[in-house]
Amino acid sequence: MNYSRFLTAVSMARKPSPIRILTELQQRSPPSLISLAGGAPNPNTFPFLSATIQMKNGEAVLFDQTMMKKALQYSASPGIPELVSWMKELQKKLHNPPTASYSPEKGQMELCVTTGSQEGLCKVFEMLISPGDNVLLDAPTYSGTLAAVQPLGCNIINVPSDQYGMIPEALKDVLSRWDPADAQKLGSGVPRVLYTIPNGGNPTGASMTAERKQKVYELAQDYDFLIIEDDPYYFLQFEKPWAPSFLSMDVDGRVIRTDSFSKILSSGLRIGFVTGPKPLVDRVVLHIQASTMHTSTFTQLMVSELLHFWGQEGFLKHIDSVVEFYRAQRNAMLSSADNWLKDVAEWHAPAAGMFLWIKLKGIKDTQKLIMEKALEKEVLLVPGGVFNIHSSEPCPYVRVAFSLSTPQQIDEAFKRLSALIKEALRCEELLRI
Ligand SMILES: Cc1ncc(COP(=O)(O)O)c(C=O)c1O
């Protein structure tokens, strides 16, 4: 892979921060090293002394005075080493990426910690997307992605999808306007980036089959583009075995994967990960050096302590309990939907994640219905248009989340929604007479 061909001018111009390099060198050195180099403040002046974070199972994460000083101090831009190495092992166990054994230049698997996967995604987009580029994605998609990608001035090309995610034949059709032989030619317009949410898509709840992923990967090889696999709902898959990821198929080193702890450990701690070929992850780290410097040392240490205490087995056991909760929530929502919405709406049962994507029958656009009428009836949903590339285009869908409300609240909400839809349909009928 010729990675430099994918980089934007901004990313290409990034240089390692000399101070950050020294800081990282110092942190890897024995305590006998006397460093007058770093500009780090003296943690003895900080007001916090120690902390005990009580866990629900009665255990505790303890930050004694030494640990607290570390938690309150600057740390390495790629993430604290103990968290990075734990996560690398997890990625190897879950995805067994072919790139794990590659040399760095060949695209060896690398990983860095980011402040939520959103930071990672945003930096990956800025690294790879230049104004005028053609970028492939399957809309409707996560509004946070659109918010990060659209200002980059690229041309977003929608690849049709269904409940099983992006349709490879449709992608092939979209790509047929270019010649794969032109992929390396400057200015050929052949897309260099494809973005997708492979599990429990936000907003559609769609999950991509392994077969589709393989076909999309083959097209990526033919046209030499990178795949950005945004997978925050990977751990919220309701069926086992979990679907193989793009990372697990990545024989070329063309997949950049973002993971998130937001849905399983805490969204407020802001811990996410970028995993991908070293030459690209290193560029993301250069961007981190120049912006946040690193994700909060405190939250990284807190999570790292927990993970080392749990081990992989304890972590996966915790995931099982989270999945059980969301499965019950999903089933409750599906049964309420069956009770109240069968005549007026359509949906698919999501195989992962926390969303149901509902098409309201006979309603051309849900924007006004939700923003005005639904509020009056005290039920709030997201109008589907906000997830489209052109948000002003009419959209008959709404996104509902089964994460936070109780089954009783969900049932009541759908009762109200059903009444609302019926009322809207009656009004339309009257207008037609
Ligand atoms: C598809 C998708 N990607 C990325 C994110 C960002 O997650 P975080 O930054 O909390 O890891 C979200 C959050 O909802 C999401 O739905």
The ligand as a Tripos MOL2 file, in Angstrom:
@<TRIPOS>MOLECULE
LIG
   16    16     1     0     0
SMALL
NO_CHARGES

@<TRIPOS>ATOM
      1 C1        -22.0900    5.4420   14.5890 C.3       1 LIG1
      2 C2        -21.4190    6.2340   15.6460 C.ar      1 LIG1
      3 N1        -20.1250    6.5180   15.5400 N.ar      1 LIG1
      4 C3        -19.4770    7.2060   16.4860 C.ar      1 LIG1
      5 C4        -20.1300    7.6580   17.6100 C.ar      1 LIG1
      6 C5        -19.3650    8.4380   18.6220 C.3       1 LIG1
      7 O1        -19.2440    7.7420   19.8140 O.3       1 LIG1
      8 P1        -18.1880    8.1230   20.9750 P.3       1 LIG1
      9 O2        -17.4650    9.3350   20.5350 O.co2     1 LIG1
     10 O3        -18.9970    8.3530   22.1840 O.co2     1 LIG1
     11 O4        -17.2870    6.9410   21.0690 O.co2     1 LIG1
     12 C6        -21.4970    7.3920   17.7650 C.ar      1 LIG1
     13 C7        -22.2240    7.8890   18.9370 C.2       1 LIG1
     14 O5        -23.3870    7.7450   19.1110 O.2       1 LIG1
     15 C8        -22.1570    6.6430   16.7570 C.ar      1 LIG1
     16 O6        -23.4590    6.3350   16.8450 O.3       1 LIG1
@<TRIPOS>BOND
     1     1     2 1
     2     2     3 ar
     3     2    15 ar
     4     3     4 ar
     5     4     5 ar
     6     5     6 1
     7     5    12 ar
     8     6     7 1
     9     7     8 1
    10     8     9 2
    11     8    10 1
    12     8    11 1
    13    12    13 1
    14    12    15 ar
    15    13    14 2
    16    15    16 1
@<TRIPOS>SUBSTRUCTURE
     1 LIG1         1 GROUP 0 **** ****
